[in-house]
Amino acid sequence: MKNYEVLFILDPVMDDSEKNAMIERVKEIINDGGEAGEVDIWGNRKLAYEINKKKDGFYVLIQFKANADMPKELDRRLRISDSIMRHIIVCKDEQ
C-alpha cells in the first residue's frame, strides 16, 4: 500500500454538522479500500480565485494508505459530490 493525501475544499455555507458528515463520508470511502489516517482541518480560507461565485472555502486534508486503484474511485466519487468545490489527491511516495 502507498501513502496518499487528499485535500478538498467544502462549500463554506454548509453548517458544521454537514461539514463533519462530509468528512466522515470521505473517510468511509477511503476505509473501503485503504486506511484513513490523520485528518487535518484547515478551516475557512480565502480562495486564489472565485469558484461558483464564492471567495472562501473550508479546507480539509486527510492522509491515508491505499492500493493503487483506490484513489481513482475516490476521485470519481469526490467529483460527483455537490458540496466539494475542488479536490486533489497526491501520492506521497513518489515525491
Backbone hydrogen bonds, N-H to C=O, Kabsch-Sander energy under -0.5 kcal/mol:
donor,donor_aa,acceptor,acceptor_aa,energy
2,K,66,A,-2.5
4,Y,64,F,-3.5
5,E,90,V,-2.0
6,V,62,I,-2.7
7,L,88,I,-2.6
8,F,60,V,-2.4
9,I,86,R,-2.8
10,L,8,F,-0.5
10,L,58,F,-3.1
11,D,83,S,-1.9
14,M,11,D,-1.5
19,K,15,D,-2.2
20,N,16,D,-2.6
21,A,17,S,-2.1
22,M,18,E,-2.1
23,I,19,K,-2.2
24,E,20,N,-2.3
25,R,21,A,-2.1
26,V,22,M,-2.1
27,K,23,I,-2.1
28,E,24,E,-2.2
29,I,25,R,-2.0
30,I,26,V,-2.2
31,N,27,K,-2.6
32,D,28,E,-1.1
33,G,29,I,-0.6
33,G,30,I,-1.1
34,G,30,I,-0.9
35,E,65,K,-3.0
37,G,63,Q,-3.2
40,D,38,E,-0.6
40,D,61,L,-3.6
41,I,39,V,-0.6
42,W,40,D,-0.7
42,W,59,Y,-1.5
43,G,59,Y,-1.5
45,R,57,G,-2.6
47,L,55,K,-3.0
51,I,54,K,-1.9
54,K,51,I,-1.2
57,G,45,R,-2.2
58,F,10,L,-2.2
59,Y,43,G,-2.6
59,Y,57,G,-0.7
60,V,8,F,-2.1
61,L,40,D,-2.8
62,I,6,V,-2.6
63,Q,38,E,-2.2
64,F,4,Y,-2.6
65,K,35,E,-2.3
66,A,2,K,-2.0
67,N,33,G,-1.0
70,M,67,N,-0.8
73,E,69,D,-1.1
74,L,70,M,-2.3
75,D,71,P,-2.6
76,R,72,K,-2.0
77,R,73,E,-2.3
78,L,74,L,-2.4
79,R,75,D,-2.0
80,I,76,R,-1.1
81,S,78,L,-0.7
85,M,9,I,-2.9
85,M,83,S,-0.7
86,R,9,I,-0.8
88,I,7,L,-2.0
90,V,5,E,-2.8
92,K,3,N,-2.0
92,K,90,V,-0.7
93,D,3,N,-1.0
94,E,91,C,-0.7
95,Q,92,K,-1.0
